[in-house]
Amino acid sequence: MEVVWAVAQVWLAVVLGLVMLPSALGISLGISEAYMWVLVKTLEWATIRLQKGAKKLQPQMPWTPAANGIIERDETPMEKEIALLHRADFEFSHIFYFCRKGFEAIVEDEVTQRFSSEELLSWNLLTRTNVNFHYISLRLTVVWVIGVIVRYCFLLPLRFTLAAIGITSMIVGTTLVGQLPNSSVKNYLSEVVHLTCSRILVRALSGTIHYHNKENRPQKGGICVANHTSPIDAIILTNDGCYAMVGQVHGGLMGVIQRATVKACPHVWFERSEMKDRHLVTKRLREHVADKSKLPILIFPEGTCINNTSVMMFKKGSFEIGGTIYPVAIKYDPQFGDAFWNSSKYNIVSYLLRIMTSWAIVCNVWYLPPMVRKEDEDAVQFANRVRSAIARQGGLTELPWDGGLKRAKVKDTFKEEQQKNYSKMLVRNGSVG
């Protein structure tokens, strides 16, 4: 028992002295940089070994860089193809265009593939792939086994300890600050607590975050909107500044955190019944934005997590509030760990376990210039303009589809609209009548 207690004391001393204290102060001892250097060199070596080993095993196990799609699509616009088809009288073969498009949608549609993990160009020594790459060579197998030991026997306990300290500090700190009367001192202490705890939580993910164009960081009284890949997006952003969160009231540990943080910071939490009342949500958000002393609101307009390759439709509600919009683009590097949360496949516990047993979380964050709604622009057009700016900066594919299709079927009205578009083109090109 004494040995266990002594080991625990040494462990906590190392964690507090080498990780927690520097992260709380916002400084680095160079440990993370050294770890990332070793990791990059190891992955580069593994890629070379993988290529050499795969050549020996061909054709049994050919190694080629993974592609994002499994079918090759014809990018010719539908209107142009139909115009070419129907220069002559109708022929039965003219329906093949629509058959092909239907087969493509069934095999691999644009929406479904955005809710699965992003494909990697090379193996990153994790177990996310179904191909047994670690059996290609003995040295690769040894390195993979060492990696498993490091990730599960050292990194996981370290990260779990840091996460527990960060969450506990957040709850205790915001609860204590929440007891103070409203004043500038309370606001300052609240920001210190949020920043400190966020930095600890980022270290718990072995996070390496590169922030660009910091002069465009969201200001008080504004609205920060960003693309959404993971629940940790909020931690990534609060590591560099404080925000007022918007979301639904939860139970369990998340509920405890929400109730504690709202005492110290003007977060906007809604009950499940209130979330359905769009007018109530808009009213409360407008009241928050109208107070220029309050922190900027952080909103993810997609409403669900997308797999780090695309930006899907932004819900217009965030852009009806008014005020200045501060767009932010977030792009993760999948080489070191898959940050995407497929909530249909993994619960939050399984997801966090996958994150904490990955090599690291590496991402780039770009602060874009603030944007305001034009006089001749409605909320939908404004949302699309902001989405386009985020997609361009993050190198993401821009898609018009609603992320809600992750769980819901396509509305009948949308199907009817597409059918009308097809019929209009057929009539216009002389195929009908």
N, C-alpha and C positions, 0 to 999 in steps of 0.2 A: 504493500500500500504506500509506503514511504517513497519507494522508487517511482511509482506512478505519479505521486504528488510532485516529486522533484522534477520529473520529465515535463509535467504540465506547467510548472513554474518557468522552466527554461523556455518552453515553447511560447508561452504568453510573453515572456520578456523579449524574445526574438521578434515576435509579431508586432508588439507595441513599439519596440525601439527601431526596427529596421523598415517596417512597413506602415503601421498606423500613424505614428507621429509625423514622419515626413509627408505622408499623404494629407494629413490634417492641416499641415502648414503650407501645402502646395509646393513642396520641393521634391527633388529626386536625388537619390544617392547613386544613381547609375546602375542599380541592380536590374531594373526593367529593361534598360537599353542593352545591357550585356546579355540578358536572357533572350531578347528578340534577335540579337546578332547571331547567337548560337543556333537559335531556332531556324532562322533564314538559311544559314549555311547547311544545316542538317537537311532541310527540305530540298535544297538545291542538289545535294549529294544523292538523296533518295530518288529524285527525278532522273538523274543520270543513270543510277543503278537500275531503275525501273525500265528505262529505255533499252539498256544493254541486255537485261534479262529477258525482256519481251522479244527481242530479236532472236534469241536462242530458242524460244518456245514457239515461234511462229511455225505454222499457222494456227496452232492450238490456242494461243493467247495473244493475238495481235494487239499492240498498244498504239492507240491513236488519240489525239486530243478530243475530249468530249465536245459534242455540239449541243447547242441549246435546243434544237428541234430534232425530231425523228423522221420528219418528212420534208421534202424540198417543195416549197410553195412557189407558185407563179405569182409574181407581184404585179402583173398587168391589171389595171383597174377594171372592175366589172363592166362599167359602161362601154369601155373601149372594146372589150372582148365581145360583148353582145352586138355592138355595131358591126364588127367584122363578121360575125356569124350570120347576120341577117341581111346581107346584101342581096341574097337571092331569096327565092320562095322558101317557105318553111320546110325543113327536112327533119327526120326523126333524130338525126345525129346532133341537132342543135341542143337537145336536152342534156347532152353529156357534160356541158360546162357546169350546169347546176348539180348534176350527179357528182362530179369531181369535187366541187366545193362542199357538198354535203359530206362526202367521205372524209375530206380533210378535216372538217369540223368534228366529226365523230372520232377520228383517230387522235387528233391533237388540236384542240381549239385554243384560241388565244387566252382564254380566261383560266381554264383549269391548270395549265402548266405554270401559271403565276403563283399557285398555291402549293408548289412542291419545291424542294430544296434546289438551289442554284447549282448547275453542273460545274464541275471543276475541270481545268485544263490538265491537271496532273494530280496524282494522289498525294494527300497531305499527312499520311501516316496515322489517320484516324480510321475508325471502323464504319464510316458512313456508307462505304461502297459495298456492293455485293460481290465484287470481283476480289479473289484472294490474292491481292498483289504482294502481300508479305511473304508468300511462299515462292516468289520468283528466284530469290537468292538467299543463301544462309546469312550473309551480313545484313541484308535488309530485314530478315526475320528477327535477328538479334536486336537491331535498332528499334524495330517495332515493339518488341517485348519490353525493352528498356523504357520506351515511351509510355507504354501502358502502366508500368510501375511508377514512373514519375508523375503521370497525370492522376492516378487514382490513390497513390500512397503518400504523395507529397503535396501536389497542387490542390487536390480536392479538399483535404483537411485544412490547408492554409486558407483557401478561399472561403470555405464554410465558416471558419473562425472569424475572418474579416467581415463576412456578410452578417453574421450574428452580432458582432460588435457595432457595425454600421447601422443595422436596423434598430438595435436596442438604444444606441445613442440618439437616433432620430426620434424615437418615441419619447424617451426621457427628456431630451433637450427641448423639443417643441412643447411638451407638456409643461415644463418649468417656465419657458418663455411665455407661454400662453397665459400664465397667471399674472403677468405684468399688465399695468394699464396701457391703453393704446397711446403710443408716443413714438418719436423717432428712434429712441433707444431700443424699444421693443422690435421695431422693424429691422434695425441693424443687427440685433442679436439673432433674430429669426433667419436673416440671410446668412449669417455666420454659421448657424447650426445646419441649415440646408446645404450650404456649399461644402462644409467639412464632412458631413455624412455622405454626401454624393461622391466626394473624392475617395472616401474609404471604400464605398461600394464599387467604384470603378476599379480600384486596386483588387477588389475581390474577384473581378472578371479578368484580371491581368490586362486591363484595357490600355491601349495605345491610341490616343485620339489626336488627330491633327485638325486644328481649327483654322479656317481661312477667312480672310476679310473681316477681321474682328471689329473694324470700324462700323460695320453694318449690324452689329448685335442689337436685338430687340430692345426697345426702350419702354419705360413705364407708360401705361395708358394705351399700349399697342396690342396687337394680336400676332403671335408667332405661329405660323403654320408650317408643317414639315411632312415629308413622306414617311410612311409607317412600315417598318420591317419587324420590329420586336418590341415587347414591353420595356426593354432596357433603353429604348430611344429616349425616354424621359430622363433617365439617369445620365445618359451621354450628354444631353443638353444642359442639365442642371449642374454638371461638373464645371461648367464655364460661366454660369449665371443663374439667377433665381427666376422662377416662373410661378404663376398661379395656375394650378392644374384644373382641368375640367373633366368630369367623368361621373359615372354612376356609383352610388354607394354600394360597397361590398361588405361581406361578412368575413369572419375569420381574422387571420393576421392582417390582411389588407384593410379590413374595416378598422382594426385597432390603429393602424398607421394613419388612415384617413382622419379618424376622430382626433388623433393627437396633433397632426400637422395643421388642421384647420383652425386650431386654437391660436397658433402663432402666425399663420400666413393666410391671406384671403383666398384660399382655394375655393372652387365652386363645385360642390358635390350635389348630385341630384338623386332623389329616390327613383326607383324603377318606374313608378306611375308618373312622376314628373317628367321623365325623359321623353315620354310619348307626347307631352304637351309642348309643341314647338314654340308657341307664342310665349310660354312661361320661360323656357330656356333662353330664347332671344332677349326677353326683357331683363333677366338677371345678368346676362353677359353684357348687355348695353349699359346697365348700371355700373358694372365693374369697369368697363372701358372709359366711361365718362369721368371716372375719378383718376386724374393723371398722377396721383401719388401711389397708386396701386401697381403691383408688378404686372408685366405683360402676361396675357393669357397664352397658354400653350395648347394648341389644338392639332389633332391629326385628322384632317378632313376626309381621308379615305375610309375611316371607320373600321378598318380591319388591317391585319398585317399582310403585306405583299412581299414576295420572295427576293427583294434586293436587286431585281432586274428591271422593274417597271414602276410606273406611277399610274394608278387607275383613277377613276372619276372622283373629283372632289365634291363632297356634299355642299350645296350652296348656302346652307344655314350659317356657316362661319363667315360668309362674305356679305350677309345681309345686315350684320351688326353695325357696320360703319367703323370709322377709325382707320388707322394705318395698319397695313398688313406687312409683316416682316417674314418673307419666305426663307426657309432653311432647307438645304439639301443634305441628306445623310446617305452615305454609301459605305457599306462594310466590305472588308477584304475577306472573301470566303476561303482563302488559302489557309488561314489560321483557325477558323472556326465558323460554323454556320449559325448566324444570329437570327435567322428567320424562325418565327414561331408558327407552326402549322397547328392551330388550336383545334382543328377537326381530328387530328391524329394524336397529338400529345397534350396531356394536361399540364398545368403550370409547373408541377413538381418534376415531372419527367423532362420538361423543357429546360428547367434550371439545372437539372443534373447534367444534361447534355452540354449546356453552356459551360458549367464549372469543370467539366472533364475535357474540354477542348484545349487547344494550345493557348489561345489568347483571343481577345476581341480587338480587332484593329479596324479603325474606320476614319473616314474623312468627313468633316462637317464644313459646309460652305454657308456663310451668312450672305444672303443676296440683298441688293439695295431695296429699301422700303418701297411699297407700292400702294397706291390709293385708287379707289374706284373712279372711273371717268364718268362724266355727266351723261354720255350717251350709251352707257354700258350697264347691262343688268347683272344680277348676282351670278348667274350661270356663266356669262361671258368673262366676268372678272375672275371667277374660280378657274376657268380654263386657261386664262392668261397667266395666272400665278402657277398653275400646275405645269404649264409649258416651260416656264422659267426654271422651275425646280428640276424638271426632267433634263433639260439641256445642260445645266450645271453639273448634275450628278451622273451624267452619261447613262440615263435610264430611258427605257422605252415608254413612250406616252400612249396610253390606251384609254378609249372613251368609255369602257365598261364599268359598271357599278361593282365595287368590291363585295357588295352584299350577295352576289351570285355564288360566293364561296359556300353559302349555306342555303340559299333560296333558289327556286326555279325562276326562269325568265318569265316576266309578266306577259300575259296574253296580248296586252295592248302593244308591247314591243314587237311581238311576233307579227301582229297584224300590220304594224307600220312597215316592217321589212317586206312583207308580202305586197303591200301597196307599191313600194319602191320598185320591186321586180316587175310588177304589172305595168307600171308607168313606163319603164324602160323598154319593155316588150312592145307596147303600143307605139311609143315614139320611134322605134326602129322598124316599124312596119311588119312585125311578126304576127300581130293579132289584128283581125279586121281587115 
